[in-house]
Amino acid sequence: MLKDILEQRKGFKLVCGAGNEDAQEVEKLVTIYSKAGCPFFDVCAKPEIVDAAKKGLKNAGIKENRYLCVSVGISGDPHITKAYIDQDKCKKCGKCKIVCPHNAIIELDKYKVKKERCLGCTLCAKSCPHNAITMEAKLIDYKEVLPELIQKGIDCIEFHAISTDEIDVDEKWEQINELYDGMLCISLDRSELGDKKLKARVERLIKNREPYSTIIQADGVAMSGNNDEFGTTLQAVATAQLFQNANMSAYIMMSGGTNTKSTELAKMCGVKPHCLAVGSYARKIVKEYLMMDDLLQNEKAMSEAVKIAKSLIDISLENMQND
């Protein structure tokens, strides 16, 4: 059970990306990381993406101890935003294409965004000298989408509650609880709320839930884990420490800027997460393999990719368990 790996602090979650709607990439990612020993996978809340993840698990040939989580967002959450390029403002300088880590910018008459690959990291918008790129939220109706995903078989729903609108947060959380009685995850960071308000929000949300039926995803800086440095993961550790000190009846998972240094820094700081979630960095280190059309048939390439992924998982879990 998912609870078992959390209790034993053996949790490693691959974040495929809440906005990652590229089914082929998700299948490859789940195949690689499942073969490498990853037990937990976070994917976009779309039926075809859940199907792709299940294909990845089947490809890996491992039938037990593998768990799927779908992520849903709220207005203001960066994880569910997509980039849009104003064709009237675009001067085709190419800076957006250069900085995009997800190959989501394509060149036609001018540059356009391949929506299924855009994860909302905002790097393109920040790099555009002509202010031609905006980020817009892509919201879904939970009551319309989640029942089908639950029917397909998922093990967790992650709620990205990065918002200052407490009423909206409460309403969305209530909807999720009405639809699903399994493990839930709340993803939060300190970008909008101070520590007291952040703790108060989580205490309110988990008040009526069974003890340890909730994961608190302590986010650092969302989608910032492209560099393997202590500074990149610092905020994730600090946020996890905040919730650890609050002694809540919930599991703690670090995410946002996480990398190979995350659990090492956590150990140095006396922070003991139950799980580590890695997205940007985990995808980056196997990116060259994800771009191979024949990866799933290429045993040599797959073996190389699995070895790289396993190194990340092993070092992360070793620090979590040897405190």
C-alpha positions as YAML, in Angstrom:
chain: A
units: angstrom
residues:
- id: 1
  name: MET
  ca: [0.00, 0.00, 0.00]
- id: 2
  name: LEU
  ca: [1.00, 3.61, -0.57]
- id: 3
  name: LYS
  ca: [0.85, 4.19, 3.18]
- id: 4
  name: ASP
  ca: [3.50, 1.54, 3.73]
- id: 5
  name: ILE
  ca: [6.18, 3.26, 1.66]
- id: 6
  name: LEU
  ca: [5.40, 6.55, 3.41]
- id: 7
  name: GLU
  ca: [5.55, 5.00, 6.87]
- id: 8
  name: GLN
  ca: [8.90, 3.42, 6.03]
- id: 9
  name: ARG
  ca: [10.22, 6.67, 4.50]
- id: 10
  name: LYS
  ca: [10.76, 4.88, 1.20]
- id: 11
  name: GLY
  ca: [8.73, 7.36, -0.79]
- id: 12
  name: PHE
  ca: [10.09, 8.73, -4.04]
- id: 13
  name: LYS
  ca: [7.61, 10.35, -6.41]
- id: 14
  name: LEU
  ca: [8.32, 11.14, -10.03]
- id: 15
  name: VAL
  ca: [6.48, 14.29, -11.06]
- id: 16
  name: CYS
  ca: [5.65, 13.95, -14.73]
- id: 17
  name: GLY
  ca: [4.10, 17.42, -14.59]
- id: 18
  name: ALA
  ca: [0.56, 18.56, -13.75]
- id: 19
  name: GLY
  ca: [0.48, 20.25, -17.15]
- id: 20
  name: ASN
  ca: [2.30, 17.52, -19.06]
- id: 21
  name: GLU
  ca: [-0.24, 16.30, -21.64]
- id: 22
  name: ASP
  ca: [2.30, 14.53, -23.84]
- id: 23
  name: ALA
  ca: [1.16, 10.91, -23.52]
- id: 24
  name: GLN
  ca: [4.25, 9.45, -25.21]
- id: 25
  name: GLU
  ca: [6.62, 11.28, -22.88]
- id: 26
  name: VAL
  ca: [4.63, 10.26, -19.80]
- id: 27
  name: GLU
  ca: [4.71, 6.61, -20.89]
- id: 28
  name: LYS
  ca: [8.49, 6.79, -21.36]
- id: 29
  name: LEU
  ca: [9.04, 8.59, -18.03]
- id: 30
  name: VAL
  ca: [6.96, 6.08, -16.07]
- id: 31
  name: THR
  ca: [8.65, 3.16, -17.81]
- id: 32
  name: ILE
  ca: [12.15, 4.44, -17.01]
- id: 33
  name: TYR
  ca: [11.51, 5.42, -13.41]
- id: 34
  name: SER
  ca: [9.39, 2.37, -12.56]
- id: 35
  name: LYS
  ca: [12.18, 0.12, -13.82]
- id: 36
  name: ALA
  ca: [14.58, 2.19, -11.69]
- id: 37
  name: GLY
  ca: [12.55, 1.50, -8.54]
- id: 38
  name: CYS
  ca: [10.30, 4.55, -8.28]
- id: 39
  name: PRO
  ca: [7.03, 3.55, -6.54]
- id: 40
  name: PHE
  ca: [4.97, 6.73, -6.93]
- id: 41
  name: PHE
  ca: [4.03, 8.77, -10.01]
- id: 42
  name: ASP
  ca: [2.28, 12.13, -10.34]
- id: 43
  name: VAL
  ca: [0.53, 12.82, -13.65]
- id: 44
  name: CYS
  ca: [-1.85, 15.24, -15.33]
- id: 45
  name: ALA
  ca: [-5.54, 14.74, -14.54]
- id: 46
  name: LYS
  ca: [-6.56, 13.57, -18.02]
- id: 47
  name: PRO
  ca: [-7.80, 10.06, -18.89]
- id: 48
  name: GLU
  ca: [-5.35, 9.59, -21.76]
- id: 49
  name: ILE
  ca: [-2.43, 10.55, -19.51]
- id: 50
  name: VAL
  ca: [-3.48, 8.13, -16.78]
- id: 51
  name: ASP
  ca: [-3.71, 5.48, -19.51]
- id: 52
  name: ALA
  ca: [-0.21, 6.40, -20.71]
- id: 53
  name: ALA
  ca: [1.15, 6.09, -17.16]
- id: 54
  name: LYS
  ca: [-0.47, 2.67, -16.81]
- id: 55
  name: LYS
  ca: [1.18, 1.63, -20.08]
- id: 56
  name: GLY
  ca: [4.49, 2.73, -18.62]
- id: 57
  name: LEU
  ca: [3.94, 0.57, -15.54]
- id: 58
  name: LYS
  ca: [3.05, -2.37, -17.78]
- id: 59
  name: ASN
  ca: [6.18, -1.79, -19.88]
- id: 60
  name: ALA
  ca: [8.27, -1.94, -16.71]
- id: 61
  name: GLY
  ca: [6.82, -5.36, -15.92]
- id: 62
  name: ILE
  ca: [6.33, -4.56, -12.23]
- id: 63
  name: LYS
  ca: [2.80, -5.30, -11.03]
- id: 64
  name: GLU
  ca: [2.98, -4.42, -7.34]
- id: 65
  name: ASN
  ca: [3.97, -1.44, -5.20]
- id: 66
  name: ARG
  ca: [3.47, 1.16, -7.92]
- id: 67
  name: TYR
  ca: [1.05, 4.02, -7.30]
- id: 68
  name: LEU
  ca: [-0.50, 6.75, -9.44]
- id: 69
  name: CYS
  ca: [-1.48, 10.24, -8.34]
- id: 70
  name: VAL
  ca: [-3.30, 12.86, -10.42]
- id: 71
  name: SER
  ca: [-2.80, 16.58, -9.82]
- id: 72
  name: VAL
  ca: [-5.51, 19.21, -9.94]
- id: 73
  name: GLY
  ca: [-5.06, 22.93, -9.52]
- id: 74
  name: ILE
  ca: [-6.82, 26.13, -8.64]
- id: 75
  name: SER
  ca: [-6.86, 29.64, -10.03]
- id: 76
  name: GLY
  ca: [-3.47, 31.21, -9.29]
- id: 77
  name: ASP
  ca: [-1.57, 27.91, -9.21]
- id: 78
  name: PRO
  ca: [1.49, 27.99, -11.52]
- id: 79
  name: HIS
  ca: [1.32, 24.23, -12.13]
- id: 80
  name: ILE
  ca: [-1.79, 24.53, -14.29]
- id: 81
  name: THR
  ca: [-0.78, 27.55, -16.37]
- id: 82
  name: LYS
  ca: [0.12, 27.46, -20.04]
- id: 83
  name: ALA
  ca: [2.12, 29.97, -22.06]
- id: 84
  name: TYR
  ca: [0.43, 31.93, -24.84]
- id: 85
  name: ILE
  ca: [2.36, 33.90, -27.48]
- id: 86
  name: ASP
  ca: [0.73, 37.05, -28.89]
- id: 87
  name: GLN
  ca: [1.43, 36.73, -32.61]
- id: 88
  name: ASP
  ca: [1.13, 40.50, -33.10]
- id: 89
  name: LYS
  ca: [3.86, 41.14, -30.54]
- id: 90
  name: CYS
  ca: [6.17, 38.23, -31.42]
- id: 91
  name: LYS
  ca: [9.30, 39.37, -33.26]
- id: 92
  name: LYS
  ca: [10.63, 35.83, -33.70]
- id: 93
  name: CYS
  ca: [13.81, 36.51, -31.75]
- id: 94
  name: GLY
  ca: [13.89, 32.88, -30.58]
- id: 95
  name: LYS
  ca: [14.76, 33.53, -26.94]
- id: 96
  name: CYS
  ca: [11.67, 31.67, -25.73]
- id: 97
  name: LYS
  ca: [12.59, 28.56, -27.71]
- id: 98
  name: ILE
  ca: [16.14, 28.60, -26.36]
- id: 99
  name: VAL
  ca: [15.15, 28.71, -22.68]
- id: 100
  name: CYS
  ca: [12.19, 26.30, -22.80]
- id: 101
  name: PRO
  ca: [13.26, 23.09, -21.00]
- id: 102
  name: HIS
  ca: [10.32, 21.10, -22.33]
- id: 103
  name: ASN
  ca: [10.63, 21.65, -26.09]
- id: 104
  name: ALA
  ca: [7.20, 23.28, -25.99]
- id: 105
  name: ILE
  ca: [8.03, 26.18, -28.36]
- id: 106
  name: ILE
  ca: [7.66, 25.40, -32.05]
- id: 107
  name: GLU
  ca: [8.67, 27.58, -34.99]
- id: 108
  name: LEU
  ca: [6.10, 28.28, -37.67]
- id: 109
  name: ASP
  ca: [5.58, 31.71, -39.26]
- id: 110
  name: LYS
  ca: [6.27, 32.90, -35.74]
- id: 111
  name: TYR
  ca: [6.81, 30.99, -32.52]
- id: 112
  name: LYS
  ca: [3.89, 29.12, -31.00]
- id: 113
  name: VAL
  ca: [3.40, 26.99, -27.92]
- id: 114
  name: LYS
  ca: [2.79, 23.26, -28.17]
- id: 115
  name: LYS
  ca: [0.21, 23.17, -25.38]
- id: 116
  name: GLU
  ca: [0.52, 19.50, -24.47]
- id: 117
  name: ARG
  ca: [4.21, 20.02, -23.66]
- id: 118
  name: CYS
  ca: [3.95, 23.32, -21.77]
- id: 119
  name: LEU
  ca: [4.27, 22.82, -18.02]
- id: 120
  name: GLY
  ca: [3.89, 26.48, -17.06]
- id: 121
  name: CYS
  ca: [7.42, 27.12, -15.82]
- id: 122
  name: THR
  ca: [7.28, 30.78, -17.04]
- id: 123
  name: LEU
  ca: [10.88, 30.80, -18.34]
- id: 124
  name: CYS
  ca: [9.72, 31.77, -21.82]
- id: 125
  name: ALA
  ca: [7.63, 34.67, -20.53]
- id: 126
  name: LYS
  ca: [10.48, 35.95, -18.39]
- id: 127
  name: SER
  ca: [12.92, 35.79, -21.31]
- id: 128
  name: CYS
  ca: [10.73, 37.54, -23.91]
- id: 129
  name: PRO
  ca: [12.04, 41.10, -24.53]
- id: 130
  name: HIS
  ca: [8.82, 42.08, -26.30]
- id: 131
  name: ASN
  ca: [6.31, 41.03, -23.60]
- id: 132
  name: ALA
  ca: [4.64, 38.80, -26.15]
- id: 133
  name: ILE
  ca: [4.09, 35.87, -23.78]
- id: 134
  name: THR
  ca: [1.47, 35.58, -21.06]
- id: 135
  name: MET
  ca: [0.62, 32.74, -18.69]
- id: 136
  name: GLU
  ca: [-3.00, 31.65, -18.38]
- id: 137
  name: ALA
  ca: [-4.55, 29.09, -16.06]
- id: 138
  name: LYS
  ca: [-6.15, 26.00, -17.55]
- id: 139
  name: LEU
  ca: [-8.84, 25.08, -15.03]
- id: 140
  name: ILE
  ca: [-10.86, 21.87, -14.99]
- id: 141
  name: ASP
  ca: [-14.21, 20.91, -13.47]
- id: 142
  name: TYR
  ca: [-13.36, 18.39, -10.74]
- id: 143
  name: LYS
  ca: [-16.85, 16.86, -10.74]
- id: 144
  name: GLU
  ca: [-16.60, 16.29, -14.48]
- id: 145
  name: VAL
  ca: [-13.06, 14.97, -14.66]
- id: 146
  name: LEU
  ca: [-12.24, 13.12, -11.44]
- id: 147
  name: PRO
  ca: [-14.94, 10.39, -11.44]
- id: 148
  name: GLU
  ca: [-13.59, 8.90, -14.68]
- id: 149
  name: LEU
  ca: [-10.03, 8.95, -13.36]
- id: 150
  name: ILE
  ca: [-11.09, 7.35, -10.08]
- id: 151
  name: GLN
  ca: [-12.87, 4.64, -12.09]
- id: 152
  name: LYS
  ca: [-9.67, 3.97, -14.05]
- id: 153
  name: GLY
  ca: [-7.86, 3.33, -10.79]
- id: 154
  name: ILE
  ca: [-5.71, 5.93, -9.06]
- id: 155
  name: ASP
  ca: [-4.16, 5.91, -5.61]
- id: 156
  name: CYS
  ca: [-4.03, 9.58, -4.69]
- id: 157
  name: ILE
  ca: [-5.32, 13.00, -5.72]
- id: 158
  name: GLU
  ca: [-3.01, 15.97, -5.28]
- id: 159
  name: PHE
  ca: [-4.59, 19.38, -4.75]
- id: 160
  name: HIS
  ca: [-2.40, 22.34, -5.63]
- id: 161
  name: ALA
  ca: [-3.65, 24.90, -3.14]
- id: 162
  name: ILE
  ca: [-1.28, 27.71, -4.09]
- id: 163
  name: SER
  ca: [-3.75, 30.59, -3.80]
- id: 164
  name: THR
  ca: [-4.72, 33.43, -1.46]
- id: 165
  name: ASP
  ca: [-8.44, 32.77, -1.95]
- id: 166
  name: GLU
  ca: [-9.39, 30.74, 1.14]
- id: 167
  name: ILE
  ca: [-13.02, 30.35, 0.06]
- id: 168
  name: ASP
  ca: [-12.02, 28.88, -3.30]
- id: 169
  name: VAL
  ca: [-9.49, 26.59, -1.61]
- id: 170
  name: ASP
  ca: [-12.12, 25.29, 0.81]
- id: 171
  name: GLU
  ca: [-14.74, 24.77, -1.89]
- id: 172
  name: LYS
  ca: [-12.36, 22.85, -4.18]
- id: 173
  name: TRP
  ca: [-11.07, 20.75, -1.28]
- id: 174
  name: GLU
  ca: [-14.62, 19.85, -0.26]
- id: 175
  name: GLN
  ca: [-15.39, 18.76, -3.83]
- id: 176
  name: ILE
  ca: [-12.37, 16.46, -3.88]
- id: 177
  name: ASN
  ca: [-13.27, 14.93, -0.52]
- id: 178
  name: GLU
  ca: [-16.83, 14.28, -1.69]
- id: 179
  name: LEU
  ca: [-15.58, 12.52, -4.81]
- id: 180
  name: TYR
  ca: [-12.71, 10.46, -3.39]
- id: 181
  name: ASP
  ca: [-12.14, 8.72, -0.06]
- id: 182
  name: GLY
  ca: [-8.54, 7.63, -0.63]
- id: 183
  name: MET
  ca: [-5.20, 9.30, 0.04]
- id: 184
  name: LEU
  ca: [-5.15, 13.04, -0.67]
- id: 185
  name: CYS
  ca: [-2.19, 15.36, -1.02]
- id: 186
  name: ILE
  ca: [-2.14, 19.12, -0.44]
- id: 187
  name: SER
  ca: [0.57, 21.01, -2.31]
- id: 188
  name: LEU
  ca: [1.55, 24.37, -0.81]
- id: 189
  name: ASP
  ca: [4.44, 26.79, -0.80]
- id: 190
  name: ARG
  ca: [5.29, 30.07, 0.95]
- id: 191
  name: SER
  ca: [5.04, 32.29, -2.13]
- id: 192
  name: GLU
  ca: [1.66, 33.75, -1.18]
- id: 193
  name: LEU
  ca: [1.12, 33.04, 2.53]
- id: 194
  name: GLY
  ca: [3.18, 33.52, 5.67]
- id: 195
  name: ASP
  ca: [3.98, 30.59, 7.96]
- id: 196
  name: LYS
  ca: [1.07, 31.13, 10.36]
- id: 197
  name: LYS
  ca: [-1.53, 31.32, 7.60]
- id: 198
  name: LEU
  ca: [0.02, 28.36, 5.81]
- id: 199
  name: LYS
  ca: [-0.16, 26.17, 8.91]
- id: 200
  name: ALA
  ca: [-3.67, 27.37, 9.70]
- id: 201
  name: ARG
  ca: [-4.83, 26.44, 6.20]
- id: 202
  name: VAL
  ca: [-3.49, 22.91, 6.42]
- id: 203
  name: GLU
  ca: [-4.88, 22.39, 9.92]
- id: 204
  name: ARG
  ca: [-8.29, 23.47, 8.66]
- id: 205
  name: LEU
  ca: [-8.17, 21.23, 5.58]
- id: 206
  name: ILE
  ca: [-7.13, 18.05, 7.40]
- id: 207
  name: LYS
  ca: [-9.28, 18.64, 10.51]
- id: 208
  name: ASN
  ca: [-12.07, 16.29, 9.41]
- id: 209
  name: ARG
  ca: [-9.88, 13.67, 7.76]
- id: 210
  name: GLU
  ca: [-8.54, 10.49, 9.29]
- id: 211
  name: PRO
  ca: [-5.02, 10.82, 10.73]
- id: 212
  name: TYR
  ca: [-2.36, 10.10, 8.14]
- id: 213
  name: SER
  ca: [-4.78, 9.96, 5.24]
- id: 214
  name: THR
  ca: [-3.23, 13.16, 3.88]
- id: 215
  name: ILE
  ca: [0.17, 14.05, 2.42]
- id: 216
  name: ILE
  ca: [1.44, 17.60, 2.81]
- id: 217
  name: GLN
  ca: [3.56, 18.42, -0.21]
- id: 218
  name: ALA
  ca: [5.96, 21.05, 1.07]
- id: 219
  name: ASP
  ca: [6.88, 22.96, -2.07]
- id: 220
  name: GLY
  ca: [9.94, 25.09, -2.45]
- id: 221
  name: VAL
  ca: [9.93, 26.95, -5.76]
- id: 222
  name: ALA
  ca: [7.75, 25.18, -8.29]
- id: 223
  name: MET
  ca: [9.45, 23.85, -11.43]
- id: 224
  name: SER
  ca: [12.84, 25.24, -10.45]
- id: 225
  name: GLY
  ca: [14.86, 22.05, -10.12]
- id: 226
  name: ASN
  ca: [16.97, 22.31, -13.24]
- id: 227
  name: ASN
  ca: [20.15, 22.87, -11.20]
- id: 228
  name: ASP
  ca: [21.58, 20.26, -8.88]
- id: 229
  name: GLU
  ca: [22.56, 22.62, -6.07]
- id: 230
  name: PHE
  ca: [21.79, 23.00, -2.37]
- id: 231
  name: GLY
  ca: [20.41, 26.50, -2.93]
- id: 232
  name: THR
  ca: [17.87, 25.22, -5.44]
- id: 233
  name: THR
  ca: [16.28, 22.89, -2.91]
- id: 234
  name: LEU
  ca: [16.64, 25.11, 0.16]
- id: 235
  name: GLN
  ca: [13.05, 26.38, 0.15]
- id: 236
  name: ALA
  ca: [11.60, 22.87, -0.11]
- id: 237
  name: VAL
  ca: [13.54, 21.81, 3.00]
- id: 238
  name: ALA
  ca: [12.51, 24.97, 4.87]
- id: 239
  name: THR
  ca: [8.83, 24.43, 4.05]
- id: 240
  name: ALA
  ca: [9.05, 20.77, 5.10]
- id: 241
  name: GLN
  ca: [10.64, 21.86, 8.38]
- id: 242
  name: LEU
  ca: [7.75, 24.24, 8.99]
- id: 243
  name: PHE
  ca: [5.21, 21.42, 8.76]
- id: 244
  name: GLN
  ca: [7.37, 18.95, 10.67]
- id: 245
  name: ASN
  ca: [7.58, 21.38, 13.58]
- id: 246
  name: ALA
  ca: [3.78, 21.75, 13.49]
- id: 247
  name: ASN
  ca: [3.38, 18.03, 14.39]
- id: 248
  name: MET
  ca: [0.37, 17.44, 12.17]
- id: 249
  name: SER
  ca: [-1.14, 13.98, 11.63]
- id: 250
  name: ALA
  ca: [-0.07, 13.88, 8.01]
- id: 251
  name: TYR
  ca: [2.82, 12.65, 5.90]
- id: 252
  name: ILE
  ca: [5.35, 15.20, 4.65]
- id: 253
  name: MET
  ca: [6.69, 15.19, 1.09]
- id: 254
  name: MET
  ca: [9.30, 17.62, -0.20]
- id: 255
  name: SER
  ca: [8.96, 19.03, -3.71]
- id: 256
  name: GLY
  ca: [9.70, 22.13, -5.78]
- id: 257
  name: GLY
  ca: [13.34, 22.61, -6.78]
- id: 258
  name: THR
  ca: [14.22, 19.14, -5.51]
- id: 259
  name: ASN
  ca: [17.31, 17.31, -6.77]
- id: 260
  name: THR
  ca: [20.06, 14.97, -5.54]
- id: 261
  name: LYS
  ca: [20.89, 17.42, -2.75]
- id: 262
  name: SER
  ca: [17.37, 17.57, -1.27]
- id: 263
  name: THR
  ca: [17.41, 14.72, 1.23]
- id: 264
  name: GLU
  ca: [21.07, 15.39, 2.07]
- id: 265
  name: LEU
  ca: [20.23, 18.96, 3.06]
- id: 266
  name: ALA
  ca: [17.11, 17.78, 4.89]
- id: 267
  name: LYS
  ca: [19.22, 15.34, 6.89]
- id: 268
  name: MET
  ca: [21.67, 18.12, 7.80]
- id: 269
  name: CYS
  ca: [18.74, 20.23, 9.03]
- id: 270
  name: GLY
  ca: [17.03, 17.48, 11.00]
- id: 271
  name: VAL
  ca: [14.12, 17.34, 8.59]
- id: 272
  name: LYS
  ca: [12.69, 13.85, 8.07]
- id: 273
  name: PRO
  ca: [10.28, 13.74, 5.11]
- id: 274
  name: HIS
  ca: [8.29, 10.62, 4.33]
- id: 275
  name: CYS
  ca: [8.67, 11.14, 0.60]
- id: 276
  name: LEU
  ca: [10.65, 13.14, -1.94]
- id: 277
  name: ALA
  ca: [8.97, 14.32, -5.14]
- id: 278
  name: VAL
  ca: [11.24, 15.29, -8.04]
- id: 279
  name: GLY
  ca: [10.03, 16.76, -11.31]
- id: 280
  name: SER
  ca: [12.16, 19.17, -13.35]
- id: 281
  name: TYR
  ca: [15.48, 17.61, -12.36]
- id: 282
  name: ALA
  ca: [14.25, 14.02, -12.78]
- id: 283
  name: ARG
  ca: [13.00, 14.78, -16.27]
- id: 284
  name: LYS
  ca: [16.13, 16.73, -17.20]
- id: 285
  name: ILE
  ca: [18.60, 13.95, -16.47]
- id: 286
  name: VAL
  ca: [16.85, 11.55, -18.86]
- id: 287
  name: LYS
  ca: [15.79, 14.14, -21.44]
- id: 288
  name: GLU
  ca: [18.01, 12.84, -24.24]
- id: 289
  name: TYR
  ca: [16.39, 9.43, -23.91]
- id: 290
  name: LEU
  ca: [12.86, 10.83, -23.85]
- id: 291
  name: MET
  ca: [13.55, 12.39, -27.24]
- id: 292
  name: MET
  ca: [14.32, 8.99, -28.78]
- id: 293
  name: ASP
  ca: [11.41, 7.67, -30.86]
- id: 294
  name: ASP
  ca: [12.52, 4.07, -30.37]
- id: 295
  name: LEU
  ca: [13.32, 4.26, -26.65]
- id: 296
  name: LEU
  ca: [10.76, 1.64, -25.62]
- id: 297
  name: GLN
  ca: [12.25, -0.84, -28.13]
- id: 298
  name: ASN
  ca: [15.89, 0.14, -27.59]
- id: 299
  name: GLU
  ca: [17.14, -2.04, -24.75]
- id: 300
  name: LYS
  ca: [20.56, -0.40, -24.55]
- id: 301
  name: ALA
  ca: [19.18, 3.14, -24.35]
- id: 302
  name: MET
  ca: [16.52, 2.10, -21.85]
- id: 303
  name: SER
  ca: [19.13, 0.45, -19.67]
- id: 304
  name: GLU
  ca: [21.22, 3.63, -19.69]
- id: 305
  name: ALA
  ca: [18.23, 5.81, -18.81]
- id: 306
  name: VAL
  ca: [17.19, 3.47, -15.98]
- id: 307
  name: LYS
  ca: [20.72, 3.56, -14.53]
- id: 308
  name: ILE
  ca: [20.64, 7.37, -14.42]
- id: 309
  name: ALA
  ca: [17.19, 7.43, -12.83]
- id: 310
  name: LYS
  ca: [18.14, 4.75, -10.29]
- id: 311
  name: SER
  ca: [21.10, 6.83, -9.13]
- id: 312
  name: LEU
  ca: [18.80, 9.74, -8.28]
- id: 313
  name: ILE
  ca: [16.32, 7.49, -6.46]
- id: 314
  name: ASP
  ca: [18.97, 5.56, -4.52]
- id: 315
  name: ILE
  ca: [20.81, 8.60, -3.19]
- id: 316
  name: SER
  ca: [17.54, 10.26, -2.22]
- id: 317
  name: LEU
  ca: [16.20, 7.26, -0.31]
- id: 318
  name: GLU
  ca: [19.54, 6.52, 1.35]
- id: 319
  name: ASN
  ca: [19.58, 9.92, 3.04]
- id: 320
  name: MET
  ca: [15.94, 9.64, 4.08]
- id: 321
  name: GLN
  ca: [16.43, 6.30, 5.79]
- id: 322
  name: ASN
  ca: [19.87, 6.84, 7.35]
- id: 323
  name: ASP
  ca: [19.26, 9.72, 9.72]
...
